[in-house]
Each structure stands twice: as structure tokens, then as C-alpha cells.
């Protein structure tokens, strides 16, 4: 059984406290699940970009229902999130009807590009804070790029059965509030120009708020939300970063704790050799191989007689024991039991095997226990 002393409890408590503090710091610093929402006024939100599009004369709205309710053609659907996103079948079907998806999320490959890059555009300087880029490939049209690859690109549908027109960005926070300061960068203006080229006159630019948890739900929506549609959808709702960091810290603490010595070293005890036990074990082995059960029984009966005489008060002496008749009579008088039982234990049979020898030992022990209780 593993025991934990006070010092170990102290270190374990400190480790749990550190895990809690680190978890709270991650929750406070890292973008939340609502980062990218047009309702979010934090540096990671897009509230300023939503207001900017309104000022530029775009027809914008916030989408807060299930994708099954999307209708019409020529609209633009904006999704912004720092978390993985799936492709719901209802959204894919709506895009294939002649609508455009604008999705800014982490993807692409790390390159040699500087982490903070200021790109020159006709609208001004655009700040990008990521090394991720998508390699140039046939069928894609770069809308914002540098020498290392595409940052925002347009990917046309390859067939009516696939996704509709898609505008994808490798940096989720391209139009975050942090880039709408004073003086503002050109991030908002560049993305607004991209939207101007794809939206149909009179159509709506929808900001996906259903993705961020702002939902106008029907009873059917409630059931669909509580039950993940796919395994990927289930895992996407789990805060794996916080879980992974806390598990790693706990693992490091356990590795460190197991490598430390709490208290003085314990010396290994030397086994104490017993000459008497070794002699008895050796003699028992010799007698067993020689099949000397009668000899063993004689020695046991001699000891049994001595124990009987000693408990009956007959001045027992190992070399001058009372006669069996005296022992039987005294035992019967003291215990009140039949003398035949004791007579069988004191007699030597013509032949005896191992099971009979064990049975004799058990009966002799019972007789001594009965005498001990009667005395």
C-alpha cells in the first residue's frame, strides 16, 4: 500500500494550485470560443468591422439560426474562428445554390515569412501576424499574397456537387477589432473590397453568429445542438489546449516527484539466518526422501505425551513420562471425553501415509486444545 507523508501532500497541493493558475491564465489570455464574433468587442472580435461595413453601405446581418434556414442566392456568409470548423451538409447545399462563403481560420503551412508582415495594397498597409501561407496552386486566385504564398484566396467550385465559391484566409484575425484602431490599418478596407467584388447587388452579407453560440433556437435546434452531428464536431467543442497543458504539468510533477527522495535513505535489512530452522528443514527433507513416516510419528507422539503430562500436572519429564494408561485416565477425568479418542492417538498403526500423518497432527492439536479449555 502506497503512503503519502505530509511533505508529499504539500508538493501535490502546490502542483494542483499551479495547474489552476495556469488554466485561469489560459482562459484569460487565449481567444475565447466567441472570438471572431461581430458581438465581441474584445481585440479578437469583429464588432468594428461589422460597423465599418454598415458605414460603407453594405447590407449586413447577423445569422443566429441553424444553417437549414439559409435561403436565396448571391449572398455572402462570413465565418471567423480560431477553432476547427466542419462542413455542415445544409451549409454546403446552400453554397452550391450560388452563394459565397468567406472563412478566415487557421490553415496553410508555416513558411519563412516574418511573423508580423505589413503588406502594401492600393488601400494601404495590411498587417498580418502569422507565418502561415497557402502555396500557389492551379485553380486558386490569390486576393492577398506575398512572396511566400497566398494569405486570402478564392477557390471556385469544381463541380455542382462540391462547395460553392469560397474565399479562404489563413489568418483568423484579419479583420479583428485590434486592427481597427486610430489610425486604422487597411485590413478592413482590403476585405471590404473583396466582398464588394463577390456580393450581388441587394444581397446580404451574413456574419455567422450561430458558430459563436449566439443563437435564436427553435425546439428542433435545441435537440440538434445538444447532440453532436459528427465525432469531429464533438472534439471541436472540447478545450483540448487547456486539458493538454494541465495534463503535461501534472505529468512533469509526477516525474519530478518520483525522482526525489522524501526523507533519509532506508538501508536494506540483511536477512537473518536461523541455524535451527535450516537444520529442521534439512532433516525434514531427509526423512521425507527416506519415507520414514513411522519415525516421524514416534517423535510426534513422544512430544504429544509430554505436552499431555505437562498440562495434566503429572510432573512431566521428557525422559520419564507416565504410562499411556495413566495419561488416558487423567485426560478422561479432566475433559470428560471418551478415552478411545486418545487411545487412537497414542497407538502406532502398521502403515501410515502423508494424509494420515496430517490427520493425526490435526486430531492431536484438537485434543490438546480441549484439554487446555478444561483445565
NORZIBEL-V664924 format. One record per pair of residues at least 12 apart in sequence whose C-alpha atoms are under 7 Angstrom apart, sorted by sequence separation. I is the first residue (numbers start at 1). GAP is how many residues later the second one is. D is the distance in Angstrom with one decimal. If there is no record, write none. Layout:
i & gap & d
I & GAP & D
I & GAP & D
//
This chain:
i & gap & d
38 & 12 & 6.0
116 & 12 & 5.6
117 & 12 & 6.4
141 & 12 & 5.5
142 & 12 & 6.3
154 & 12 & 5.8
155 & 12 & 6.3
175 & 12 & 5.9
306 & 12 & 6.2
31 & 13 & 6.6
116 & 13 & 4.3
136 & 13 & 5.9
140 & 13 & 6.4
141 & 13 & 5.1
154 & 13 & 4.4
174 & 13 & 6.4
175 & 13 & 5.7
115 & 14 & 5.2
116 & 14 & 6.4
135 & 14 & 4.9
136 & 14 & 6.5
140 & 14 & 5.7
141 & 14 & 6.7
153 & 14 & 5.7
154 & 14 & 6.5
328 & 14 & 6.5
115 & 15 & 4.8
133 & 15 & 6.6
134 & 15 & 5.4
135 & 15 & 6.4
140 & 15 & 4.9
152 & 15 & 7.0
153 & 15 & 5.6
306 & 15 & 6.7
345 & 15 & 7.0
115 & 16 & 5.0
133 & 16 & 5.1
134 & 16 & 5.0
139 & 16 & 6.6
152 & 16 & 5.6
153 & 16 & 6.6
114 & 17 & 6.1
133 & 17 & 5.5
134 & 17 & 6.7
152 & 17 & 4.3
113 & 18 & 5.2
133 & 18 & 5.6
151 & 18 & 5.6
152 & 18 & 6.7
309 & 18 & 6.7
312 & 18 & 6.9
112 & 19 & 6.8
151 & 19 & 5.6
345 & 19 & 6.9
111 & 20 & 5.5
110 & 21 & 5.3
111 & 21 & 6.0
68 & 22 & 5.4
110 & 22 & 4.4
111 & 22 & 6.6
67 & 23 & 5.8
76 & 23 & 6.1
77 & 23 & 6.3
78 & 23 & 6.1
79 & 23 & 6.2
80 & 23 & 5.8
81 & 23 & 6.7
82 & 23 & 5.6
109 & 23 & 5.0
110 & 23 & 6.5
67 & 24 & 5.6
70 & 24 & 6.7
73 & 24 & 6.4
74 & 24 & 5.8
75 & 24 & 5.2
76 & 24 & 4.8
77 & 24 & 4.9
78 & 24 & 4.7
79 & 24 & 4.7
80 & 24 & 4.9
81 & 24 & 5.5
82 & 24 & 6.2
108 & 24 & 5.5
109 & 24 & 5.5
73 & 25 & 5.3
74 & 25 & 4.9
75 & 25 & 6.4
76 & 25 & 5.8
77 & 25 & 6.0
78 & 25 & 5.8
79 & 25 & 6.4
80 & 25 & 6.2
108 & 25 & 5.1
109 & 25 & 6.3
73 & 26 & 5.4
108 & 26 & 4.7
113 & 35 & 6.3
335 & 36 & 6.1
111 & 37 & 6.8
133 & 37 & 6.5
132 & 38 & 6.5
335 & 39 & 5.6
334 & 40 & 6.4
130 & 41 & 6.8
334 & 41 & 6.9
36 & 44 & 5.0
36 & 45 & 5.5
301 & 45 & 6.4
35 & 46 & 6.4
128 & 46 & 7.0
126 & 59 & 6.0
293 & 59 & 6.8
125 & 60 & 6.0
126 & 60 & 5.1
127 & 60 & 6.9
125 & 61 & 5.4
126 & 61 & 5.1
108 & 62 & 6.1
124 & 62 & 5.1
107 & 63 & 5.2
123 & 63 & 5.8
96 & 64 & 6.3
100 & 64 & 6.3
101 & 64 & 6.5
102 & 64 & 6.0
103 & 64 & 6.3
104 & 64 & 5.8
105 & 64 & 6.3
106 & 64 & 5.2
99 & 65 & 6.5
100 & 65 & 5.0
101 & 65 & 4.8
102 & 65 & 4.7
103 & 65 & 5.0
104 & 65 & 4.5
105 & 65 & 5.7
106 & 65 & 5.8
96 & 66 & 6.9
98 & 66 & 6.5
99 & 66 & 6.8
100 & 66 & 5.7
101 & 66 & 6.1
102 & 66 & 5.9
103 & 66 & 6.3
104 & 66 & 6.2
105 & 66 & 5.8
106 & 66 & 6.1
123 & 66 & 6.4
96 & 67 & 5.7
104 & 67 & 6.0
105 & 67 & 4.3
123 & 67 & 6.4
95 & 68 & 6.2
96 & 68 & 4.4
104 & 68 & 4.5
95 & 69 & 4.6
92 & 71 & 5.6
82 & 90 & 5.8
81 & 91 & 5.9
80 & 92 & 5.9
76 & 123 & 6.2
75 & 124 & 6.1
74 & 125 & 6.1
75 & 125 & 6.7
49 & 126 & 6.3
74 & 126 & 5.1
49 & 128 & 7.0
75 & 128 & 5.2
76 & 128 & 6.5
77 & 128 & 6.0
78 & 128 & 6.0
79 & 128 & 6.5
44 & 129 & 6.6
46 & 129 & 6.3
48 & 129 & 5.6
74 & 129 & 6.1
75 & 129 & 5.2
76 & 129 & 4.7
77 & 129 & 4.8
78 & 129 & 5.0
79 & 129 & 5.4
46 & 130 & 4.9
47 & 130 & 6.6
75 & 130 & 6.0
76 & 130 & 6.1
77 & 130 & 6.2
78 & 130 & 5.9
45 & 131 & 5.4
46 & 131 & 5.4
77 & 131 & 6.8
44 & 132 & 5.3
45 & 132 & 5.7
48 & 132 & 6.6
43 & 133 & 6.3
44 & 133 & 6.2
43 & 134 & 5.0
44 & 134 & 6.9
42 & 135 & 6.9
43 & 135 & 4.7
49 & 139 & 6.4
36 & 140 & 6.9
61 & 143 & 7.0
63 & 143 & 5.8
59 & 144 & 7.0
60 & 144 & 5.5
61 & 144 & 6.4
62 & 144 & 5.5
63 & 144 & 5.7
64 & 144 & 6.9
66 & 144 & 7.0
59 & 145 & 5.1
60 & 145 & 4.7
61 & 145 & 5.0
62 & 145 & 4.8
63 & 145 & 5.0
64 & 145 & 5.2
65 & 145 & 6.0
59 & 146 & 6.2
60 & 146 & 5.8
61 & 146 & 6.3
62 & 146 & 6.3
63 & 146 & 5.4
64 & 146 & 4.6
62 & 147 & 6.2
63 & 147 & 6.3
86 & 147 & 7.0
64 & 150 & 5.9
65 & 150 & 5.8
64 & 151 & 4.5
65 & 151 & 5.5
64 & 152 & 5.4
65 & 152 & 6.3
84 & 152 & 6.4
66 & 155 & 6.7
37 & 172 & 6.2
37 & 175 & 6.4
34 & 178 & 4.8
33 & 179 & 6.2
26 & 216 & 6.9
23 & 219 & 6.1
19 & 227 & 5.6
15 & 238 & 6.9
//
